[in-house]
Amino acid sequence: MMLPSVDFESTASAIPPPEQVYNFLADLVLDKERKDALKLIEEGRNVFLTGKAGTGKSTLSKHFLATTKKKVLVLGSTGIAAINVGGQTVHSAMRIMPRMQVKDIERTYAPWAAIFKYIDAILLDEVSMVRADLLDCMNKFLQLNGKVEGAPMGGIQLIMVGDICQLPPVVTEEEQEFFSSQYGGPYFFDANCYSDLQMAGVELKKVFRQKDPKLVKVLNLIRTGEATEKDLRVLNNRHDMIFDRSKYPSHIYLATRNKIVDEINATKMSELPGKEEILRAVLFGRFPRERTPAEDNLVLKVGARVMLLNNDRERRWVNGDIGTVVGFGPGQVNVELARQGVVGVNQHKWETVRQLYDPALKVMKREITGSFTQYPIRPAWAITIHKSQGQTFENVAIDFAGGTFAHGQAYVALSRSTSLSGLVLANELTPEDIMFDERVRAFMKTLK
C-alpha cells in the first residue's frame, strides 16, 4: 500500500482510487528479471532498481506500490520527480533545509515525524539526482527518528529507483570542490552511509520504448559513453543540414538551455492568430511557489502546441502527452490528441498536505494545508532536456547548439524518441556531446 505524502508542505497530485491508477498494470508482463526484483523487495532487502531508459522502472515501481502490503512512503529527488510519483521530496518529508549538513540533523518529537516509526519502506525515485550529502542527511535523520535507533536508514527498507547514466545531481561550481574533497564526488553512491546500506542492485535490461534494434544498440553505447563516431553516424543520418523548425510541426523540440526554450515558445505563441486566453491559477494556503507544476498565468491560443501535466482519471491521456489547443469551453480547454481526438481538459488541483500518525488509533491523519489549481497544461513547442527526463515522444527534434554540459544529457534527450524515423537532429552529434563520468562506470561494475 502506498501512503499519501506526509509532509507539512509536500506537493502531490490528488491521487485517484487505486483501480483507476493501476488498471494498466493488468497488461504488465512480469518476466523473470521483474519477478526477481519484486522478490528481493518483498523480502525486505535494500534495493537499487535501475535500467536503461524505457525499461519500465516506473511501471514496475507502480506495480509494487499497487500490490504490496508494506507501508511505503514515496519520495522524489526533486520537486518534479516528487510530483510525477505522487509523493514528496526528501527535503520536505524530513525538514532538511538547503545547505543543511549531517551535523545539523537533530532528533525530533514533533507529531509530523511519528510516521517514520510506522512505515516499512521508502521508495526514492530519480535517485541519479540525489546528492551524497542529502543521502547522508536522510540516513542521519532516520537513525535518530526511525524505527531502529542508530541502524542504517533507521531500520527502514530503502528502494532506490533510477538510472545513474541519466542526469546527475545539481552541484554549483562553488560546491564542486567540497564534494571532491569530502566525498570524492556528488553522487548518492559517494555518500558515507552508502556502504552500510548493502544495496542489492537489480538492472532491468529489456527496452520497451524503442523497437528498432539499431536505435537500441546505439543508445546503449551512448548511455555508457562507449559510442564511436561510426556509431554516431546512425543518429547523424537523422541530421537535417538545412534544419527549419517549421518543417517539423508535429515534433517536440528539445534544447539544452531554458533561454532557447522560452524564446521558441514565446515566438510560436505570438505567431498564432487570434485572441490570447489568460488562465489564472488559484493558490490557497501554503504552497511553495517554486514547486508550482504549471504556470500561474497560463497564456494560450487556439493552435497552441501543449503538453498535458497530469494522468487523466478516465485514462484519455497521461502526463507528457502532446496535443493542440482547438478551443475553449466553460471550465475547460479543448485539446486535440493524436490517439484520443479532442478531449476537454478541466482544471487540476495539486495539494500540499500535513499528515500525522496517531499512535493511539494507529491511523494516518491527513490535513490539506494548501493547494494550487490550474489547467494541467504547458506550452510545448519546446522543452528543456532536463524537463524531458521520464517522458516519451513519437516525434522529437533535438538541438545540441552550444553543446551539452552535463553527464547523461545527450542520452536523456536521444532516448526520449521511440524510433529513428521520428527523430530529427538540428545539428550533428559529436563525441564531445557524449559526456560520461568514469566514476559512474566504476560504480556500475559493482552492480554486476
N, C-alpha and C positions, 0 to 999 in steps of 0.2 A: 504494500500500500504506500502511496506517496503522500507525505504530509504536505499541506499547503505551506506557503512561506511563513516564517515566524518572526521576521524582523520588524523592528519598530517602524522602519520606513523601507521595506522591501518593495521591489517593483515586480509585479506579476500580472499576467493576464487573468481575467476571470476564467476559472477552469471549469469547463463543462463536465457533465457526468461522464464517468469512465466509458460507458458504452458508446458515447458519441466520439470521444477522443480516440479510442483504441479499436474501432471497428475494422480499420485497415489491417490490424495485426492478424486477422484471421487468414490473410494471404501470405503471412510471413513463413518462409521455409526455414526451419531450424535444421541446418546441416550439422555435421559433426563438430566443426570448429565453434559454431554458435552454442551448441549444446554443452560443449566442454567449458566454454566461457561462463555460461549460466550456472553450471555445476560448481565451478570454483567460487563464484559469487555467493551462491546459496549456502555453500559450506562455510562461509564467513571469512574467506581469505581476503586480504587487501589485494585489489586487482587493478592493473593498468590496462584498460581496454583501448587498443589502438588499431590502426589500419589506414590504408590509403584513402584518399578522398573518394566517396561514393561506394564504400564497402558496407554501409549500413550500420555504422556505430550508433547513430542516433535512434534508428529503428529498433535495434537490439536493446538499447537503454530503455526505450519506452515499453518494450515487451516485458522487460524485467520489472519495471515500476508497476505495470498493469497486473502482473501475476504474482509477485512476491507477497509474502505475509510479513516481511520485515517492515519496520517503521523507518522510512527513508526520508532524509532531508536533502532536497535537491538544490545545489548551488552552481553558479556560473562564475567563470573567471572575470568576466566584465559585465557591465550593465546590459549590453546587447545579448551576450550569452545567457544571462540570467532570464531575460525576457523570453528568449527563444525556448528555454526549457521549462518555463512556468515556475521558476524558482526565484532566487535572490543571489546577491553577490556575497562572497566570503566576508568582505569588509562590513557589509550591513548586518549580516547574521551574527557576527561576533564583536561588533562595535570596534573593529580595527581601523583606526584612522589613518589617512595617508601619512607616510613617513614614520609611522609607529614602528618601534623596534621590539625585539623579543623581551628586552629588559623592562619595557613599558607595560607588558601584559600582566594583568592582575586577576586574582580570584574575585568573583562577584556573586553576591547572593540575591541579585535583582531577579524579580519574577520572570523576566524575559529569558534568562539563562537556564531556567529549570528544564527546558526541552532537551538540553544536552545530556541530561541524566536519563532521558526517556528513549531517545532514538537508538536504533540498532546500527544504522549505516548512514553515511554521507555519500551522495553521488556528485562528483565535481566535474562539470562539463567544460570543454575547450581548455583542457589543462595545459596545453602548449603555451598559453599566455599567462600562466600563474608564475609569479616571480619566486625565487628562492627565499627571499626574506618573508614573503607572505605565507608560504607553506610553513616556515618555522614559527611564525606568529600564530598561525592556526593550530599547530601542534601544541605550542605552549598554552594557548587558551584552553584547549581541550584537556590537557594534562591537569590543569587547575580546576576546570569546571565540568569535565566529562564524567563518564560512568566509573572509571577506574583511575584514581589519582596517580599521576606520575607515569602511567602507561602511555605508549605511543598513541597519539590521537585520542587519549583518554579512554582507550579500550573500545572505541567506536570504529567499526569497519569502514575503510575508505575505498571507494570505487572511483578511479580517475578515468575519464574518457577524453580522447583527443588524439591528434596526430602531431607528434613533435616535429615533423617535417613541414608543417604549415606555419602560420605566423607566430613569431616569438613574443616573449614578454616585452612590454614597452619600458624602455630604460632611457633616461635622458643622458646627454653627453656627460653631465656632471656626475651622474651616478655610476657610469661605466667603471671608473677606477675603483669605487667602493666594492662593486660586485667582483671585479677581478681579484682584488686583494683579500676580501673577506670570504668569498665563496668559490672563486675560480670561474664563475660565470653566473648569469641571471636565471637559468632555467630551474624548474621545480626539482629536477634531479640533482642540482647543486646544493640543495638545502641540507643543513647539518642533520636534520631529522630523517632524511630520506632512507639511509641505510637501515635505520631502526624499523622501518615500516615493512620490510621484507615483502615488497610488492611482487605479485605474480604477473608477468607480462603475457598478454594474450593479443596476438595480432590477427585481425581479420584480413584475409587475402583476396577473396573473390570480389571483383569490382562489378557493381550493378549499374552505375551511372552511364558508363561508356560500353558499347557493344563491339566497337571496332578494335580488333586485336592490335593493329598497327598504332592506333592512338594510345591504347592502354600501355603498350610497351614503352613508347617514348615518354609518356607521363611518369611511368615508374622510374625511368632513368633520370628525369629531371628532378623528381622527388628526392632522390638520394644523391644528387649532384654529380651524376656519372654520365650525363649526356654529352656526346661529342658533336662537333659541327655537322658530321654526317647525320647523326640522329635528329639534329635540329632542322635539317632540310625537310623532313616530313612535315613539320609545322610551318616552316618558311614558304612551303608551296602554297600556303594559305595567305601569304603576304600580298596585299594589293598595292602595287607600286604607285598607282595614282589614286590613293585612297581618298574617298569623299564620303562623309557620313550619310549624305542624302541618298547614296546608292544602297544603303542598308537600313531601310526604315523599320524592319522587324527585329533588328539586332539591338541588344542592350550593350552599352558602351562602358567598358571598364578602364579606369585610369589609375595611375599611381598616386595622384595628388588631389586633395579636396578642391583646390583652386580651379583645376581643369574641369572637374565635375560640376561645380557650381556655375561656372561660366557657360558650359554646354546647356545645362538645364534652364538657366535664365534666358539664354538666347533662343532656344527652341520654344519656350513658352511665349516669348514676345513675338515670335514669327507667326503664331497661330492667330487667325482672325477671331472676331467675336469678343464677348464680354468676359472679363475675369470674374470668377466667383471666389470670394474670400470666406473661407470656412474657419471660424474661430473655435479653438478648443475651450473646454470648461475645466478649470483647475479648482479642486476642492481640497481644503485641509492641507496636510503636509505631503507634498510630492516633489522630490528633488528635481529641479528644472533640468539638470544635466542628464537626467535619465528619461526625459520625455521621449517616447518612441516615435512620435510623429511631430510635425511642425505645429507650433502654437497657432500661427496664422497660415493656413494651408491655401495656397493660391492655385486654382485650377481653371482650365478652359475645356470646352468640348474639343476633342482631338488630342488632349494631353496624354502622353505616354506615362503610365504609372505602375508602381509596384504595390501589391497588397501586403499588409504587415501583420496579418493575423491568420489563424486557421479558422475557416468558417465552420460553424456547428453543423450546418447541413452538408458539409463536405463539397461545396461547389468550388472552393479554392483553398489553397494552402499559402502559408507565409512565403513570400518570394515570387508568387505568380505575377506575370506581367500582362497588362491589358491597356485598353484605350478608353478614355472617358468619352461617352456618347451622349450624355445628357444628365440633367439634374431633376430629381423628383422631390416630393415632400419628404424631407428627412432622409434622403438617400442620394448617393452618387451612382449613376448607371455606368457600369464598366463592361466593355466587351472583352471576353476572354477567348483564347483560341479554342479551348476544349469545351467550354460551357455556354458560349454565346453571351448574351447580355445578362448581367446579374445586377441586382440592386444592393449596393454596399451601404449598410447602416453605420451609425457611429458605434465605436467600441470603447469600452471602459477598462482602463488599466488601474489597478488599485495598489495602494500601499497599506499594509496591514500590521497590526500588533497582535502577536499570538503568544499566549501564555499557557504554561502547563499547570493544571490544577492537580497536585499530588494526592489530594484527598479524594477527589472524584475520578482521578486518572483519566482526565479528558483534556483536549485542547480547546482553549477559548480563543476565538478569533474576532478581532475588532478592526474595522476599517478606519484608518487614520487619514487617508487622503485618496484622491482619485484624479485621473486625467482622462477626459472624454474627448475623442476626436475621431474623424473618419480614418480608418487604418490604411492610409494611402500616402504615398510619397511620389513626387515626380521622378521618373526613372528612365529618361533618355540615357543618363549616365549615372554610375555609382562608383565609389572607390573600390579598389581590390580588397581592402580591409573589410568593408561592409558586405562584400560578396561572399565571404567565407561561410560555408554551410549551405549556400544556395546552388541551384541547378538551373542552367539556361539552355534552351534548344538552339538559340541563335545569339552569338556574342561576338562583339568586336573589341579587341584589346589594344590599348595604346600604351606602349612602354616608353614613350617620349621622356627623355631625361634620365632614363634608366631606372632599374629597381633600386630600393635602398634597404631591403630587409631580407633576411633568411626566409626562404619559402614563399616569397611574394609572387614570383613568376609561376611557381607550381600551383598556388591557390588560384590565380587568375585563369590559367590554362585548363585546369581540371574542373572548372565550372561548366565547360562545354560538354554536351552529350555526344558530339560527333565532330569529325573533321569537316564535314560539309557545312556544318553550322557555325564554324569558326572562321573569323577574319582577323588578320593582323594588320594594324595601321603602319607598323614598321617592323623590320626584320628583327628576329630574336637572335641575340648574340650570346656567346658563352659567358660574357660578363654579366648578363642579366640573370644567370642562374646562380644566385647566391646561396651557398650552403655552408653551414657551420660544422666543421670537422668534429667538434665536441659532441654534436648530435649523432654523428656516425658512430663514434665510440660508445655512446650510450645505447644506441640501437643494437649493437653487438651483444650487449649484456642481456638483451631480451631473447636471444636465440635459445 
